[in-house]
Amino acid sequence: MKKPIIGVLPLYDSDKKSYWMLPDYMYAIESSGGIPMMLPLTTNLDIIVRLAHELDGFLFTGGHDLNPELYHEKVEETCGELCHERDRMEAILFQKVAQLDKPAFGICRGLQLFNVMLGGSLIQDIPTGLQVPTPVQHKQSPPYTNLVHEVHIANHNLLHDILQTHTIKVNSYHHQGIKVLADQLTAVAVAEDGLVEAVVMPERTFIMAVQWHPEYSFSVDEYSQKLFSSFVSSCQSLSYDQNIEDIIA
């Protein structure tokens, strides 16, 4: 059985005008049996559609805030840095991936992206307490391997099937979150304050996203390892196009 090739959505540094990648994303995929490939930052429709067809799965990474205009709100002062190129690329790619029923795993911004692309909205800034007064620590300080708050998992869903538990502790590094959940998503985990921490798209084989950062805790946390292992397994192709021996001969 060949290792799946998984497209990893790039991060972007506006100061250096470069796109880049955190090694934890790549390490978690590779350690789980996949081949991670950082994608180009592009809005070329032909390229995006070809990537959607040819790759085995997609990891939608953390990073910039989504433009509030995408969910019909004005940009508040507390909203963070935006990246219009990421917004456009990921919007096109996610829609195509969902159409093709390709596996997609969202982390942090990835969860927020899935929600907005399917018609939901976001809290632009949790720490102000204006929309969600909360004692829960949603934006911790390093090291991000530390697990700082509990997440409660519902029964009878993909996340529970993977983790086989109702409560886990997670790290947390985000200042935005889901305000209105998209109709096509199901919330499958919440923090103690009720903030949505994980979603699935039930009508698809594996479209799931979490608000925490399992890539950071992958080396120390069995539940983070299970998440990546299940994602990579869902991307697994069942047949060889070419034997590895033929390639390296």
N, C-alpha and C positions, 0 to 999 in steps of 0.2 A: 504494500500500500504506500503510495507516494506521499511525501510531506506536502501539506497544502501551502500555497503561497498567499500570504495575507497582506493586503494593502493597508498601510498605516498612514493616516492623514497627517500631513506635515504641520509643524509649528512654524510661526513666523516672527522674525525679529525686525521690527520696523526701523530701528536705528541703524542696523547693519544691512537692511534690505536683503535679508537672506532667510531661507527656510531651513529648519534644523529638527533634531529629534532627541528626546530624552532616552538614554540607553535602557532604562527600566522597561519601557514598552517592548523594545526589541528583545531584551533578555527573557521577559516573561513568555513571549510567543515562542521563541526558539527553544527555551527550556521545556515548553509544553508540547513540542513536536512539530511546530510550524516553521515556515520560512518567512520572516518579516521583510517587507519591502516598503521603504518610505516612498510615498507617491509624490509626483511633482505638484506644485501649487499652480493649477491651471483652471481656466474657465472655458477651455476649448471643448465644445460639446462632443465632438468626434472622439477626442482622447478619453474623456470621462466615460462615455458609453462603452468604448472598447475595454477600458479597465474594469468596468462593472461586469462585462461579459466574461473576461478572460481570467480574472483573479478568483480565488476560491472563497475569500471572505474579507471583511473590512473592519479595522479598528478605528473608531472615531475618537480622537484624543481630546485631552483637556486644552486649556489655553484661553484665548480671547473671549470676551463677552460677545454674545450675539447682538446684532443691531436691533434695538427695540422696535424699529419701524417694521420689522418682519412680523411682529405680533401687534401692530397698530397702536403703539404707544410712543410718546416722545422720549428722547434720551434725557434721563435725569442726570444731575451732577454726580451722583454716586455711581453711575454706570462706569465700568472700566474701559480699557482700551478696546477698540473695535478693529476688525480686519475684514473689510468688505470682500476681498478676494477669497478668503476662507469661507465666508458666508455663502457666496455664490457657488463655489465649487462643491461644498458639502451639501448644499440644497439640491443641486442637480444629481450628485452621486447618490445621496440617500434615497431620493425618489426612484432612481433606476434600480438600486439594490433591492428596495422593497418590492418593486414591480417584479423583479426576477426571483424573489425569495432567496437571495443570497444571505449567508450569515453575516450579521453586523453586531458588534459589541461597542457600546458607547460608554465613555468614562468622563464624568464631570461635565464639561461642555458638551460631550457627546450625548448625554442624557437630555440636556437642555435643548440641543439641536433637534433630536428626535421629536421632542414635545412640540417645539415651535413649528417644525416642518409639517406636522400633522394637525396644526390648528390650535395648539395650546399657547399659554403665555407664561411669563417669568416674573418672579420677584427680582427687581433690579439690584437691590442691596439688602441683604439680611441683617448685617450688624447695626444698621440704623434703628432697627426695631419698629419701624413705622408700619410695615406690613405683617411682620411675623415677630412679635416680642417673644424672645426665647432665651432660656438659660443654657441651651445646648451649645457646645463649642463647635461651630461649623468651620472655623478657619484657624487651625492650629499652627503652632510654631514648629520648626524642625526639632528632632528628626521625624520624618513622615512615616517611619516604620512603627511609631507609637500609635496604639489604638485608643481613641479618646472618648468615643460615645457608642451607645448601643443602637442597633437597628433591629426592628421587629419584622419578621417575615411571615407573610400570609401562607395559608395552606393551598395546595392544589395549583401550583404554577411552576413554571420553568425554573425560577430561582430556588424554590424550596426543593424541587426534585434534585437540583445540583448539590445544594449545601446540606440537605437533610437535617435542618435545624430551624427553630423558630426565632432564635436570638443570636446575634453575633456582635462583636465589637469591631469598629472600623476606624480608620484614620479619617480626617476631614479637612479639606482645604478648598473652600469655595465661598463666594460671597453672594452668589445668586442661586435661585432654586425655582422649582415649579410652583406657579401660582394657580393657573387653571390647567387641569390635565386634559390633554387631547383625547377625543372620543375613541380613537383607534388604539389607545394605550391603556394598559391596566397597571395601576400602582400595586406592586407586590411586596414592598417593604417601606417602612416609615421610621423616622427617628422618634425619640421620646416626645418631641414637641409637635409631632404630626407632619413634619415636612417629608415629602416624598423622597425616598432614598434609592428606589429601584423601580424600573418599569419594564414591561414586556409588551410586544405587539402580538397578541394571541393568535391572530390569523396568519402569522408567519412562523416558519420552522425555528429560527433562532434570530430574533431581533430583540435584544435586551440591552439595558443600560443601567449603570449604577452611578450614584452621585459621589461616592468615595473614590479612593485611588488604590485599587488592588495592585497596580504595577509597582507602587512604592513598597507595599507590604508583602509582595510576592515571596521574597526570600525568607520570611519569618512566619508567615500566616498560612495555615492549611486551607482556609476558606478562599483566600486569594488565589492559591494554586488551583483549587477546584474550579474556580470561575474561568481561568485561562485554559485549563485542560479541557473543560467542556466546550468552550468556544472553539478552540483549535480542532477538537474532535468533530464538531459540527461542520467545519470547513473541509474535512478530510475527503479527498477523492477516493473512489473505490477501485480505480484501475490505473495501471501505468500506461502512459503514452509511449514511454521508452524506458527500458531498463537502465538503472544507473551504471551498470557495467558497460553498456553500449556507449554511454555518454563519455565516460572517462577512458575508454579504450584508446 
